[in-house]
Amino acid sequence: MSQWKQIQQLEIRLLEHVDYLYDDNFPMDIRQGLAGWIESQDWDSAVNDESMASVLFTNLLSQLEKVRSQEQNFLQRHNMKIIQQQLQRKYTTNPTSMARVISTCLREERRLLSSACTQEQGALEKSLQNSVAFERQKNMDNRVGIIRGSVQLMDQVVKCIEDMQDDFDFCYKTLQSRESSDRTSETMKQEVTRLQEMLNRLDFKRKEILSKMDVVIKEINDLMSSQLSPELQDWKRRQQIAAIGGPVLTGLEQLQSWFTVTAQSLFQIKRQLDKLGELVVKVTYESDPIPLQKPQLEERVKYLIYHLIKSSFVVEKQPCMPTHPQKPLIIKTGVQFTTKVRLLVKLPEVDYQLKVKTTFDKDLPPGRVRQFFILTNNTKVMDIEDYSNGCLSVEFRHLLKEKKYINGTKGNEGLLSVTEELHSLSFEACFTVQGLTIDLETCSLPLVVISNVSQLPGGWASVMWYNLLTDEPRNLAFFGNPPRAGWTQLSEVLSWQFSTFAGRGLNKEQLAMLGEKLLGQHASCSDYQVSWSKFAKENIPGKPFSFWMWLDSILELIKKHLLPVWNENYIMGFVSKEMERVLLKAREPGTFLLRFSESHLGGITFTWVEHGENGDVKFNSVEPYTKNRLSALPFADIIRDYKVITDGVVPENPLKFLYPDIPKDEAFGRLYNSQPSKVHPYIPSTLIPISEMRSSASSTPRSCPSPEPPMTPGEFDMLSENLCFDIDTVSSNHNEKQTSVTVIKGTDYGAVWSFTPGVFRIF
């Protein structure tokens, strides 16, 4: 079943979130019409490869044209043509943006499917997707609409006042033009009375409009303080959560709509006040309310405009290296990173180009010596983007370099590690709109600056810890005394890492095992507070690595070598050796399960159960496969072809059933990659991983060695090509000495080769 069909079967609560994913940047009509094709493309790679993104964009337009030509419904065909034209305008010059949008949508779909499979949402995610939030947004839409309607009605009232004043002015001047002898007549008295009545009505209308303005301005003030500002803070908090793998950030377009409509209402009120000022010049009188109340109302409107626009200056896209799009807020010196700011208000006019200046580490905490500077131009002009509905934005592409230090020293290093030092990128601008000068300033979330990719895991741990535990936008001294994290919320974030990087999150059982690994005897306490040091700095007891380094190495292993197997939910992964034996003990002989190594960084192993003739239960575990071995042979093929030699007995595959009782080929058949060659006249060949194991009466798990290959993959390829068959390396343990053995399986004959550095011979 395609991913899109699975999405359509989700419950309404999750479908509402799907609805927020698709807008003019990537219409749902395209997702629906090209579902299969879209899911078969590598959008993640295209994000960082402009030529690949360009090819995919061209192919997408071709696919869309093909679907449109086959569409029978005229209206639907017309809509698809419009969509096609919109995509061409938006992405022809920047196809990587399209790839990023589609990649993000697909990733969020996978995360939603993953959360739907779990029994319960995490507390963080539940708080971001509850029905209260949707009701709050509906209320906001309604309230903004009412204000907009009230301001438009006031426009009509001002126009009515202008007409009334013109009538009064005409009558007044007509009366003044009368001969002095006529002014004592009865008719004259009636006209004066009528003129007084007109002035009274005019005075009433002036007081009425000023009163309405006062009410609407109070309503806008309350809207900004009680709803608009909290909604902006909520979006910023959701941006933090999205940065560390949480639900994909949505709602910016909605925020922009609220900000723009509110600003338009304020600008319209300002114009109405200006109009009233013009009317006073023509007609005024004793106790005229306009000169008395207009200045105060104008000041309040200007104050609201100033603070509304000032707060609308936001970082739309946090600093991120294109090479690591799923790990924002980490910058490597010498590597380009991008960031983007946006003004959420559509301005009626700007007196000059709005230039934005970036500054790195504008205000460093006391004692900070490690400093950096931006190599590229740090000033750019904001521009209007088609998809932003007329709002201004600008994207920066920067390179960062570390300052050199006198005598080679960097000062008081050692208080914080490189990945615990937080930095900030500030954005400043100043402009004048309708006579009002506004200073804009915002900043990125705290950044981690690294100089080597080996620091990336530690940097990402810091980014996660900060954005999980605080909503402060710029606490650069955070790791001077980092707070603890409750296991409940931390485990949810860890599951997000697997959703983001591996496509499927962790279930409750897997998270429970991780809790035991990290918390030990406190694992049963869901509210246990985990320290930063225990999570990322202290080594696991008896191991030369921390908990996070161990978990991060597993994520890398899944992402690069185990993704198909992981996404089929075939890897139990996080299970202790003791629990492994409990699960397998009563199962059929040959039943095996897959788990990650607890003693190796980035290792996966499988354990199978055997039953002796006397009823003894035996467990066998192969030495963990790491990235070096998995680079030479896909893991599914290893499971298919794995063999064990016991006391010289003919090799056989001991793996029969994937736990609990799934036949091996039924589970992994679709994932087998390498197949025997059928090119004649060569003899078909297969790579076969083999372990040699001595028979033993012990029921404790036996380790079947599977050492690193004795030659590089390139040497394997060259040797395989020259000998016309494939090669794999295994080992056997003879008298505690490792001997590398390569087995080549042919149709008509077999041969065993021995390889040591500089020696190669046939037996």
Secondary structure in CASP SS format (residue, H / E / C, confidence):
PFRMAT SS
TARGET T0000
AUTHOR 0000-0000-0000
METHOD secondary structure of the structure
MODEL  1
M C 1.00
S C 1.00
Q H 1.00
W H 1.00
K H 1.00
Q H 1.00
I H 1.00
Q H 1.00
Q C 1.00
L C 1.00
E C 1.00
I H 1.00
R H 1.00
L H 1.00
L H 1.00
E H 1.00
H H 1.00
V H 1.00
D H 1.00
Y H 1.00
L H 1.00
Y C 1.00
D C 1.00
D C 1.00
N C 1.00
F C 1.00
P C 1.00
M H 1.00
D H 1.00
I H 1.00
R H 1.00
Q H 1.00
G H 1.00
L C 1.00
A H 1.00
G H 1.00
W H 1.00
I H 1.00
E H 1.00
S C 1.00
Q C 1.00
D C 1.00
W H 1.00
D H 1.00
S H 1.00
A H 1.00
V C 1.00
N C 1.00
D C 1.00
E H 1.00
S H 1.00
M H 1.00
A H 1.00
S H 1.00
V H 1.00
L H 1.00
F H 1.00
T H 1.00
N H 1.00
L H 1.00
L H 1.00
S H 1.00
Q H 1.00
L H 1.00
E H 1.00
K H 1.00
V H 1.00
R H 1.00
S H 1.00
Q H 1.00
E C 1.00
Q C 1.00
N C 1.00
F H 1.00
L H 1.00
Q H 1.00
R H 1.00
H H 1.00
N H 1.00
M H 1.00
K H 1.00
I H 1.00
I H 1.00
Q H 1.00
Q H 1.00
Q H 1.00
L H 1.00
Q H 1.00
R H 1.00
K H 1.00
Y H 1.00
T C 1.00
T C 1.00
N C 1.00
P H 1.00
T H 1.00
S H 1.00
M H 1.00
A H 1.00
R H 1.00
V H 1.00
I H 1.00
S H 1.00
T H 1.00
C H 1.00
L H 1.00
R H 1.00
E H 1.00
E H 1.00
R H 1.00
R H 1.00
L H 1.00
L H 1.00
S H 1.00
S H 1.00
A H 1.00
C H 1.00
T C 1.00
Q C 1.00
E C 1.00
Q C 1.00
G C 1.00
A H 1.00
L H 1.00
E H 1.00
K H 1.00
S H 1.00
L H 1.00
Q C 1.00
N C 1.00
S H 1.00
V H 1.00
A H 1.00
F H 1.00
E H 1.00
R H 1.00
Q H 1.00
K H 1.00
N H 1.00
M H 1.00
D H 1.00
N H 1.00
R H 1.00
V H 1.00
G H 1.00
I H 1.00
I H 1.00
R H 1.00
G H 1.00
S H 1.00
V H 1.00
Q H 1.00
L H 1.00
M H 1.00
D H 1.00
Q H 1.00
V H 1.00
V H 1.00
K H 1.00
C H 1.00
I H 1.00
E H 1.00
D H 1.00
M H 1.00
Q H 1.00
D H 1.00
D H 1.00
F H 1.00
D H 1.00
F H 1.00
C H 1.00
Y H 1.00
K H 1.00
T H 1.00
L H 1.00
Q H 1.00
S C 1.00
R C 1.00
E C 1.00
S H 1.00
S H 1.00
D H 1.00
R C 1.00
T C 1.00
S C 1.00
E H 1.00
T H 1.00
M H 1.00
K H 1.00
Q H 1.00
E H 1.00
V H 1.00
T H 1.00
R H 1.00
L H 1.00
Q H 1.00
E H 1.00
M H 1.00
L H 1.00
N H 1.00
R H 1.00
L H 1.00
D H 1.00
F H 1.00
K H 1.00
R H 1.00
K H 1.00
E H 1.00
I H 1.00
L H 1.00
S H 1.00
K H 1.00
M H 1.00
D H 1.00
V H 1.00
V H 1.00
I H 1.00
K H 1.00
E H 1.00
I H 1.00
N H 1.00
D H 1.00
L H 1.00
M H 1.00
S H 1.00
S H 1.00
Q H 1.00
L H 1.00
S H 1.00
P H 1.00
E H 1.00
L H 1.00
Q H 1.00
D H 1.00
W H 1.00
K H 1.00
R H 1.00
R H 1.00
Q H 1.00
Q H 1.00
I H 1.00
A H 1.00
A H 1.00
I C 1.00
G C 1.00
G C 1.00
P C 1.00
V C 1.00
L C 1.00
T C 1.00
G C 1.00
L H 1.00
E H 1.00
Q H 1.00
L H 1.00
Q H 1.00
S H 1.00
W H 1.00
F H 1.00
T H 1.00
V H 1.00
T H 1.00
A H 1.00
Q H 1.00
S H 1.00
L H 1.00
F H 1.00
Q H 1.00
I H 1.00
K H 1.00
R H 1.00
Q H 1.00
L H 1.00
D H 1.00
K H 1.00
L H 1.00
G H 1.00
E H 1.00
L H 1.00
V H 1.00
V H 1.00
K H 1.00
V C 1.00
T C 1.00
Y C 1.00
E C 1.00
S C 1.00
D C 1.00
P H 1.00
I H 1.00
P H 1.00
L H 1.00
Q H 1.00
K H 1.00
P H 1.00
Q H 1.00
L H 1.00
E H 1.00
E H 1.00
R H 1.00
V H 1.00
K H 1.00
Y H 1.00
L H 1.00
I H 1.00
Y H 1.00
H H 1.00
L H 1.00
I H 1.00
K H 1.00
S H 1.00
S C 1.00
F E 1.00
V E 1.00
V E 1.00
E E 1.00
K E 1.00
Q E 1.00
P E 1.00
C E 1.00
M C 1.00
P C 1.00
T C 1.00
H C 1.00
P C 1.00
Q C 1.00
K C 1.00
P C 1.00
L C 1.00
I E 1.00
I E 1.00
K E 1.00
T C 1.00
G C 1.00
V C 1.00
Q C 1.00
F E 1.00
T E 1.00
T E 1.00
K E 1.00
V E 1.00
R E 1.00
L E 1.00
L C 1.00
V C 1.00
K C 1.00
L C 1.00
P C 1.00
E C 1.00
V C 1.00
D C 1.00
Y C 1.00
Q C 1.00
L C 1.00
K E 1.00
V E 1.00
K E 1.00
T E 1.00
T E 1.00
F E 1.00
D C 1.00
K C 1.00
D C 1.00
L C 1.00
P C 1.00
P C 1.00
G C 1.00
R C 1.00
V C 1.00
R C 1.00
Q C 1.00
F E 1.00
F E 1.00
I E 1.00
L C 1.00
T C 1.00
N C 1.00
N C 1.00
T E 1.00
K E 1.00
V E 1.00
M C 1.00
D E 1.00
I E 1.00
E C 1.00
D H 1.00
Y H 1.00
S H 1.00
N C 1.00
G C 1.00
C C 1.00
L E 1.00
S E 1.00
V E 1.00
E E 1.00
F E 1.00
R E 1.00
H E 1.00
L C 1.00
L E 1.00
K E 1.00
E E 1.00
K C 1.00
K C 1.00
Y C 1.00
I H 1.00
N H 1.00
G H 1.00
T C 1.00
K C 1.00
G C 1.00
N C 1.00
E C 1.00
G C 1.00
L C 1.00
L C 1.00
S C 1.00
V H 1.00
T H 1.00
E H 1.00
E C 1.00
L C 1.00
H E 1.00
S C 1.00
L E 1.00
S E 1.00
F E 1.00
E E 1.00
A E 1.00
C E 1.00
F E 1.00
T E 1.00
V E 1.00
Q C 1.00
G C 1.00
L E 1.00
T E 1.00
I E 1.00
D E 1.00
L E 1.00
E E 1.00
T E 1.00
C E 1.00
S C 1.00
L C 1.00
P C 1.00
L E 1.00
V E 1.00
V E 1.00
I E 1.00
S C 1.00
N C 1.00
V H 1.00
S H 1.00
Q H 1.00
L H 1.00
P H 1.00
G H 1.00
G H 1.00
W H 1.00
A H 1.00
S H 1.00
V H 1.00
M H 1.00
W H 1.00
Y H 1.00
N H 1.00
L H 1.00
L H 1.00
T C 1.00
D C 1.00
E C 1.00
P C 1.00
R C 1.00
N C 1.00
L C 1.00
A C 1.00
F H 1.00
F H 1.00
G H 1.00
N C 1.00
P C 1.00
P C 1.00
R C 1.00
A E 1.00
G E 1.00
W H 1.00
T H 1.00
Q H 1.00
L H 1.00
S H 1.00
E H 1.00
V H 1.00
L H 1.00
S H 1.00
W H 1.00
Q H 1.00
F H 1.00
S H 1.00
T H 1.00
F H 1.00
A H 1.00
G C 1.00
R C 1.00
G C 1.00
L C 1.00
N C 1.00
K H 1.00
E H 1.00
Q H 1.00
L H 1.00
A H 1.00
M H 1.00
L H 1.00
G H 1.00
E H 1.00
K H 1.00
L H 1.00
L H 1.00
G H 1.00
Q H 1.00
H H 1.00
A C 1.00
S C 1.00
C C 1.00
S C 1.00
D C 1.00
Y C 1.00
Q E 1.00
V E 1.00
S C 1.00
W H 1.00
S H 1.00
K H 1.00
F H 1.00
A H 1.00
K H 1.00
E C 1.00
N E 1.00
I C 1.00
P C 1.00
G C 1.00
K C 1.00
P C 1.00
F C 1.00
S E 1.00
F H 1.00
W H 1.00
M H 1.00
W H 1.00
L H 1.00
D H 1.00
S H 1.00
I H 1.00
L H 1.00
E H 1.00
L H 1.00
I H 1.00
K H 1.00
K H 1.00
H H 1.00
L H 1.00
L H 1.00
P H 1.00
V H 1.00
W H 1.00
N H 1.00
E C 1.00
N C 1.00
Y C 1.00
I C 1.00
M C 1.00
G E 1.00
F C 1.00
V C 1.00
S C 1.00
K H 1.00
E H 1.00
M H 1.00
E H 1.00
R H 1.00
V H 1.00
L H 1.00
L H 1.00
K H 1.00
A C 1.00
R C 1.00
E C 1.00
P C 1.00
G C 1.00
T E 1.00
F E 1.00
L E 1.00
L E 1.00
R E 1.00
F E 1.00
S C 1.00
E C 1.00
S C 1.00
H C 1.00
L C 1.00
G C 1.00
G C 1.00
I E 1.00
T E 1.00
F E 1.00
T E 1.00
W E 1.00
V E 1.00
E E 1.00
H E 1.00
G C 1.00
E C 1.00
N C 1.00
G C 1.00
D C 1.00
V E 1.00
K E 1.00
F E 1.00
N E 1.00
S E 1.00
V E 1.00
E C 1.00
P C 1.00
Y E 1.00
T C 1.00
K H 1.00
N H 1.00
R H 1.00
L H 1.00
S H 1.00
A H 1.00
L C 1.00
P C 1.00
F H 1.00
A H 1.00
D H 1.00
I H 1.00
I H 1.00
R H 1.00
D H 1.00
Y C 1.00
K E 1.00
V E 1.00
I E 1.00
T E 1.00
D C 1.00
G C 1.00
V C 1.00
V C 1.00
P C 1.00
E E 1.00
N C 1.00
P C 1.00
L C 1.00
K C 1.00
F E 1.00
L E 1.00
Y C 1.00
P C 1.00
D C 1.00
I E 1.00
P E 1.00
K H 1.00
D H 1.00
E H 1.00
A H 1.00
F H 1.00
G H 1.00
R H 1.00
L H 1.00
Y C 1.00
N C 1.00
S C 1.00
Q C 1.00
P C 1.00
S C 1.00
K C 1.00
V C 1.00
H C 1.00
P C 1.00
Y C 1.00
I C 1.00
P C 1.00
S E 1.00
T E 1.00
L E 1.00
I C 1.00
P C 1.00
I E 1.00
S E 1.00
E E 1.00
M E 1.00
R C 1.00
S C 1.00
S C 1.00
A C 1.00
S C 1.00
S C 1.00
T C 1.00
P C 1.00
R E 1.00
S E 1.00
C E 1.00
P C 1.00
S C 1.00
P C 1.00
E C 1.00
P C 1.00
P C 1.00
M C 1.00
T C 1.00
P H 1.00
G H 1.00
E H 1.00
F H 1.00
D H 1.00
M H 1.00
L H 1.00
S H 1.00
E H 1.00
N H 1.00
L H 1.00
C C 1.00
F C 1.00
D C 1.00
I C 1.00
D C 1.00
T E 1.00
V E 1.00
S E 1.00
S E 1.00
N E 1.00
H E 1.00
N C 1.00
E C 1.00
K E 1.00
Q E 1.00
T E 1.00
S E 1.00
V E 1.00
T E 1.00
V E 1.00
I E 1.00
K E 1.00
G E 1.00
T C 1.00
D C 1.00
Y C 1.00
G E 1.00
A E 1.00
V E 1.00
W E 1.00
S E 1.00
F E 1.00
T E 1.00
P C 1.00
G C 1.00
V E 1.00
F E 1.00
R E 1.00
I E 1.00
F C 1.00
END
